[in-house]
Amino acid sequence: MYGRSGYSLLKNRLLAAALNPEWTPEQTLAVFEFLNDLADSIWSHYCVKLQELIQEQQRTPTDHSDIENAPSSF
């Protein structure tokens, strides 16, 4: 749906809109702890799929792993 740069722009806009500069330190900590718990739950549930997606996104067209694994002629 979104390209990589489009996603980053959307994420930045959402973060800017979601952060409230008037939060108390206690409110900020509550949100931080909630988001950490949410991230942990997401990771626990989707670990393998997320790892596969991250690996896929990190691959580039200039990935030379097939050359590195080729038998050496020397």
Contacts in CASP RR format, 6 or more apart in sequence:
PFRMAT RR
TARGET T0000
AUTHOR 0000-0000-0000
METHOD contacts of the structure
MODEL  1
MYGRSGYSLLKNRLLAAALNPEWTPEQTLAVFEFLNDLADSIWSHYCVKL
QELIQEQQRTPTDHSDIENAPSSF
2 10 0 8 1.000
4 57 0 8 1.000
20 27 0 8 1.000
23 31 0 8 1.000
42 50 0 8 1.000
43 50 0 8 1.000
END
